Amino acid sequence: MPVQPLVFSDQDLHARNTLGLPAKAAVAVLDDESAIPALCEALAAGRNGPIGPKGQAADAPLFILGGGSNVVVQAQPRHRVLRVALRGIRLWDETADHWIVEAAAGEPWHGFVDHCLSRGWLGLENLALIPGTVGAAPVQNIGAYGLELDQRLHSVVAWDLRACREHELRPDECGFAYRDSLFKRDGAGRWLIARVRFALPKAWTPRLDYPDLRDHPGLWGEGGASGSGKPAHATSAAPSPRQVFDAVCDIRRRKLPDPAVLGNAGSFFKNPVIDAGQAAGLKQRFPDLRTYPQADGRVKLAAGWLIEQVGWKGRRLGPVGMHERQALVLVNHGGARAADVLALARAVRADVQERFGVDLEQEPVVLD
C-alpha cells in the first residue's frame, strides 16, 4: 500500500503545549516512519504546505513538536508544525553488560521509563516523571537527580530533513552539553528524531548522589537516610529500582506543579555555569549562594536560588508568575499568551543580571 502524504491542516495547539497558551497553526501528525522520505522530498520541493492561519506559503519553515512541554507557542506561528506521534518500544539488542532498548520518538517519556522498569531494564529511574516525549529527550539532554540522558544513551536514529538522509548518531556525535545538543543548536526544523536507543546496565546500582533523593525516607524505610550512606536504623539493605522511581516521582510532585492543573513548562531557566573566579567573587558577596563545581573547572549556580533572592518566587506579572514552591518554574495562572510569558522572563532575567551580574538562559524554545 502506498504511503499517504502528510497533510498540514489548521489546528488548535492550546492542548498541545503544557503552558496552555492559545495558538493555531498548520499541523500534520507523523505516526508512520515510512512517511518521512516523502516528507523530505516535499519539503525540498517547497510543497506540502496548504494555507494555514496566517496564509502560510508552501515553503513556511517547519517546527518539530513532541509533547509540548518545553515550548512557548505564539498565537499564530509562522512555522508549520509536525507533531511526532510515532509509537513502539522493543528490546533492540543486548550485550554482556547492557540491554539496548529502543523507543519511538512519540512515546511519552515517563511511560517509557515505567515500562522499562517493569521489564527489568533498569537505569532510567532518576529521570521519572519528566514531561515530554522520548524524541524530545535528546534534544534537551534531559537530566535530573544526578543523571543526564547522555549517560544512558546508545544512539539516536534521526533524519536530516535538509539532506533527506537518515543517520544513526552515537552519543559523541550528538554534541551534548548541559540542556543542549546538536539537535537543538541546528534549528527547529532540521533534525527529525525517529527512534532513540538506550544502553541500560544489567549490573544495576542506584544513583543517589542528589541529596533530596539520597535522604528520601521511601528509600530506606522508617527514619530515612542521613549523610551519604544507609542509616543504622534503616529497614532495607539497599533501595530497589522501584523505590528510586517512586521517590523521584514523590519529590517532583511535591516540588513541581502538575501541568494538567497549573500550566507550566517545567524549569524555565537553565542553571547558569560561570567561571570559577566570578563564582568566588559572588560567594564572597553572597555567602549563601549555592554553587556546584563542574568537571571543566567552571561553577554551576542554582538559578532558582538567584530568582528567589530577587523576589520573584511566588510573584506574578499579570496572568503569569514564578511558582510559589519552586522559583525556577514559570506558571500560567489562566488566560496567558506567549507575550505574557516572555515579558515575565525578561523581567526576571533583568533583575538577576542587575543584582548578580549573571545572565539566565531560557530553556523552552519559542514556536513563532
Secondary structure, 3 states (H helix, E strand, C coil): CCCCCCCCEEEECHHHCCCCCCCEEEEEEECCHHHHHHHHHHHHHCCCCCCCCCCCCCCCCEEEECCCCCEEECCCCCCEEEEECCCCEEEEEECCCEEEEEEECCCEHHHHHHHHHHHCCCCCHHHCCCCCECCHHHHHCCEECCEEHHHCEEEEEEEECCCCEEEEECHHHCCCECCECHHHHCCCCCEEEEEEEEEEECCCCCCCCCHHHHCCHHHCCCCCCECCECCCCCCCCCCCHHHHHHHHHHHHHHHCCCCCCCEEEEECECCCEECHHHHHHHHHHCCCCCEEECCCCCEEECHHHHHHHCCCECCEECCEEECCCCCCEEEECCCCCHHHHHHHHHHHHHHHHHHHCCCCCECCEEEC
